[in-house]
Amino acid sequence: MRGTRTGVGGFLLGVALVMGSVACDDANAFIMSQMHRVTAPGEPVAEAPGGYSCSNVASGSGSTSGGSRADDFWMTERTDASGLYVEVGTFEQVLESRHYDRSFIAAHAVERFEVTTRGGDRYSFVYWGGSECEQCPPGDTPLPGSPWGCGSDAGAP
């Protein structure tokens, strides 16, 4: 298994791109994600952790993780041939666990959710499927407090 490890303490501004070579008919199976800490009014967005990833599920292997089970916030993304597995938690507690499969990708589906850590920090997530890596999810509804500019006149960074 190959992948990228990204720390989640303080700032998380990372890009995880897991790609491999596969047969042409399976080459266009990507799941993208954005996450960021929901900031309080007036709090600088640049001070809040955030991240973007694009995973090629067709490659069938890869992982990205940040933080550890001893941290207030941690997450793990793991791909295999069936899709992307996601876990988000706080300390030893799993707050959300998701699996995004090939039908999610084929439908170009979008899922948004939010978690609150034991320490009271809120994190917003959006996952979407597609045939190529895209910076912003389809549609025009941004995540609350999104630092990406998606769904606004500002455009993606």
C-alpha positions as a LaTeX table, in Angstrom:
\begin{tabular}{lrrr}
\hline
Residue & $x$ (\AA) & $y$ (\AA) & $z$ (\AA) \\
\hline
Met1 & 0.00 & 0.00 & 0.00 \\
Arg2 & 1.34 & 3.46 & $-0.79$ \\
Gly3 & 0.13 & 6.83 & 0.36 \\
Thr4 & 0.79 & 10.14 & 1.99 \\
Arg5 & 0.68 & 11.01 & 5.70 \\
Thr6 & $-0.34$ & 14.54 & 6.59 \\
Gly7 & $-0.32$ & 15.96 & 10.13 \\
Val8 & $-3.54$ & 17.55 & 11.33 \\
Gly9 & $-2.29$ & 19.63 & 14.29 \\
Gly10 & $-2.43$ & 23.41 & 13.80 \\
Phe11 & $-2.61$ & 23.67 & 10.01 \\
Leu12 & $-3.60$ & 21.09 & 7.44 \\
Leu13 & $-3.15$ & 22.41 & 3.97 \\
Gly14 & $-2.34$ & 19.29 & 2.07 \\
Val15 & $-3.07$ & 17.64 & $-1.17$ \\
Ala16 & $-3.22$ & 13.88 & $-1.30$ \\
Leu17 & $-3.28$ & 12.43 & $-4.77$ \\
Val18 & $-3.19$ & 8.69 & $-5.05$ \\
Met19 & $-2.82$ & 7.49 & $-8.63$ \\
Gly20 & $-1.80$ & 4.35 & $-10.45$ \\
Ser21 & $-1.78$ & 2.84 & $-13.91$ \\
Val22 & $-4.76$ & 0.66 & $-14.78$ \\
Ala23 & $-6.77$ & $-0.51$ & $-17.75$ \\
Cys24 & $-8.27$ & 2.32 & $-19.80$ \\
Asp25 & $-11.91$ & 1.47 & $-19.02$ \\
Asp26 & $-11.30$ & 1.86 & $-15.24$ \\
Ala27 & $-8.93$ & 4.84 & $-15.40$ \\
Asn28 & $-11.57$ & 7.50 & $-14.74$ \\
Ala29 & $-12.77$ & 6.72 & $-11.22$ \\
Phe30 & $-11.93$ & 9.55 & $-8.82$ \\
Ile31 & $-13.25$ & 10.61 & $-5.41$ \\
Met32 & $-12.42$ & 14.13 & $-4.32$ \\
Ser33 & $-12.79$ & 15.64 & $-0.86$ \\
Gln34 & $-12.50$ & 18.96 & 0.90 \\
Met35 & $-12.42$ & 19.52 & 4.62 \\
His36 & $-11.89$ & 22.51 & 6.84 \\
Arg37 & $-12.39$ & 23.61 & 10.41 \\
Val38 & $-15.45$ & 25.79 & 10.73 \\
Thr39 & $-14.20$ & 29.13 & 11.98 \\
Ala40 & $-15.88$ & 31.54 & 14.35 \\
Pro41 & $-17.05$ & 34.87 & 12.89 \\
Gly42 & $-14.05$ & 37.14 & 12.49 \\
Glu43 & $-11.51$ & 34.31 & 12.88 \\
Pro44 & $-8.99$ & 34.29 & 10.00 \\
Val45 & $-9.68$ & 31.40 & 7.61 \\
Ala46 & $-5.93$ & 31.01 & 6.99 \\
Glu47 & $-5.52$ & 30.02 & 10.66 \\
Ala48 & $-8.00$ & 27.15 & 10.34 \\
Pro49 & $-6.91$ & 23.69 & 9.14 \\
Gly50 & $-8.21$ & 22.63 & 5.74 \\
Gly51 & $-7.36$ & 20.15 & 3.03 \\
Tyr52 & $-8.23$ & 18.74 & $-0.39$ \\
Ser53 & $-7.67$ & 15.27 & $-1.81$ \\
Cys54 & $-8.28$ & 13.48 & $-5.07$ \\
Ser55 & $-8.01$ & 9.69 & $-5.03$ \\
Asn56 & $-7.90$ & 7.47 & $-8.09$ \\
Val57 & $-10.00$ & 4.52 & $-6.95$ \\
Ala58 & $-9.16$ & 2.63 & $-10.15$ \\
Ser59 & $-5.59$ & 2.14 & $-8.89$ \\
Gly60 & $-6.99$ & 0.07 & $-6.04$ \\
Ser61 & $-4.48$ & 1.10 & $-3.39$ \\
Gly62 & $-3.49$ & 4.08 & $-1.34$ \\
Ser63 & $-4.08$ & 5.80 & 1.97 \\
Thr64 & $-3.97$ & 9.21 & 3.56 \\
Ser65 & $-4.15$ & 9.84 & 7.28 \\
Gly66 & $-3.74$ & 12.78 & 9.58 \\
Gly67 & $-3.44$ & 12.95 & 13.32 \\
Ser68 & $-3.51$ & 9.95 & 15.61 \\
Arg69 & $-6.10$ & 8.38 & 17.85 \\
Ala70 & $-4.61$ & 10.40 & 20.70 \\
Asp71 & $-5.47$ & 13.73 & 18.99 \\
Asp72 & $-8.58$ & 15.89 & 19.28 \\
Phe73 & $-9.03$ & 15.48 & 15.50 \\
Trp74 & $-7.88$ & 12.72 & 13.14 \\
Met75 & $-8.95$ & 11.28 & 9.82 \\
Thr76 & $-8.05$ & 8.38 & 7.58 \\
Glu77 & $-8.84$ & 7.82 & 3.88 \\
Arg78 & $-8.05$ & 4.43 & 2.33 \\
Thr79 & $-8.72$ & 3.38 & $-1.25$ \\
Asp80 & $-9.10$ & $-0.05$ & $-2.70$ \\
Ala81 & $-10.66$ & $-1.36$ & $-5.92$ \\
Ser82 & $-14.18$ & $-1.03$ & $-4.48$ \\
Gly83 & $-13.93$ & 2.63 & $-3.45$ \\
Leu84 & $-12.80$ & 4.96 & $-0.68$ \\
Tyr85 & $-13.15$ & 4.30 & 3.06 \\
Val86 & $-13.18$ & 7.33 & 5.37 \\
Glu87 & $-12.98$ & 7.55 & 9.16 \\
Val88 & $-13.02$ & 10.81 & 11.14 \\
Gly89 & $-12.65$ & 10.92 & 14.87 \\
Thr90 & $-11.60$ & 12.58 & 18.07 \\
Phe91 & $-9.21$ & 10.83 & 20.45 \\
Glu92 & $-10.30$ & 7.15 & 20.53 \\
Gln93 & $-13.84$ & 7.88 & 19.28 \\
Val94 & $-14.87$ & 7.43 & 15.63 \\
Leu95 & $-17.27$ & 10.28 & 14.79 \\
Glu96 & $-18.02$ & 9.32 & 11.18 \\
Ser97 & $-17.26$ & 6.32 & 9.02 \\
Arg98 & $-18.13$ & 6.29 & 5.30 \\
His99 & $-17.58$ & 4.18 & 2.21 \\
Tyr100 & $-17.84$ & 5.77 & $-1.23$ \\
Asp101 & $-18.16$ & 3.08 & $-3.90$ \\
Arg102 & $-18.12$ & 2.88 & $-7.70$ \\
Ser103 & $-21.83$ & 3.74 & $-7.96$ \\
Phe104 & $-21.18$ & 6.94 & $-5.97$ \\
Ile105 & $-18.44$ & 7.84 & $-8.48$ \\
Ala106 & $-20.52$ & 6.94 & $-11.56$ \\
Ala107 & $-23.42$ & 9.08 & $-10.31$ \\
His108 & $-21.08$ & 12.06 & $-9.72$ \\
Ala109 & $-22.73$ & 12.11 & $-6.30$ \\
Val110 & $-21.93$ & 14.64 & $-3.55$ \\
Glu111 & $-22.11$ & 14.08 & 0.21 \\
Arg112 & $-21.55$ & 16.70 & 2.89 \\
Phe113 & $-21.26$ & 16.18 & 6.64 \\
Glu114 & $-19.94$ & 17.92 & 9.74 \\
Val115 & $-18.34$ & 16.58 & 12.92 \\
Thr116 & $-17.67$ & 18.17 & 16.31 \\
Thr117 & $-14.60$ & 17.04 & 18.24 \\
Arg118 & $-14.47$ & 16.42 & 21.95 \\
Gly119 & $-12.72$ & 19.80 & 22.27 \\
Gly120 & $-15.62$ & 21.55 & 20.52 \\
Asp121 & $-13.99$ & 22.23 & 17.13 \\
Arg122 & $-16.28$ & 21.71 & 14.14 \\
Tyr123 & $-15.06$ & 20.32 & 10.82 \\
Ser124 & $-17.00$ & 20.31 & 7.53 \\
Phe125 & $-16.43$ & 17.68 & 4.86 \\
Val126 & $-17.61$ & 17.21 & 1.30 \\
Tyr127 & $-16.92$ & 14.14 & $-0.85$ \\
Trp128 & $-17.82$ & 13.79 & $-4.52$ \\
Gly129 & $-17.22$ & 11.38 & $-7.37$ \\
Gly130 & $-16.11$ & 12.09 & $-10.91$ \\
Ser131 & $-14.14$ & 11.04 & $-13.95$ \\
Glu132 & $-11.27$ & 13.46 & $-13.25$ \\
Cys133 & $-9.84$ & 15.45 & $-10.34$ \\
Glu134 & $-11.81$ & 18.66 & $-9.77$ \\
Gln135 & $-11.01$ & 21.33 & $-7.17$ \\
Cys136 & $-14.67$ & 22.11 & $-6.40$ \\
Pro137 & $-17.70$ & 19.81 & $-6.07$ \\
Pro138 & $-20.53$ & 20.07 & $-8.60$ \\
Gly139 & $-23.29$ & 22.51 & $-7.71$ \\
Asp140 & $-23.12$ & 25.94 & $-6.19$ \\
Thr141 & $-23.57$ & 25.30 & $-2.46$ \\
Pro142 & $-20.24$ & 25.83 & $-0.65$ \\
Leu143 & $-19.40$ & 24.30 & 2.71 \\
Pro144 & $-20.12$ & 26.73 & 5.56 \\
Gly145 & $-17.08$ & 29.01 & 5.92 \\
Ser146 & $-15.31$ & 27.30 & 2.99 \\
Pro147 & $-11.81$ & 28.65 & 2.35 \\
Trp148 & $-11.88$ & 27.24 & $-1.21$ \\
Gly149 & $-14.16$ & 29.82 & $-2.84$ \\
Cys150 & $-16.23$ & 27.05 & $-4.40$ \\
Gly151 & $-19.78$ & 28.09 & $-5.23$ \\
Ser152 & $-18.95$ & 31.78 & $-5.00$ \\
Asp153 & $-17.93$ & 34.50 & $-7.46$ \\
Ala154 & $-14.37$ & 34.23 & $-6.11$ \\
Gly155 & $-13.75$ & 30.89 & $-7.84$ \\
Ala156 & $-11.46$ & 28.17 & $-6.67$ \\
Pro157 & $-7.96$ & 29.05 & $-5.52$ \\
\hline
\end{tabular}
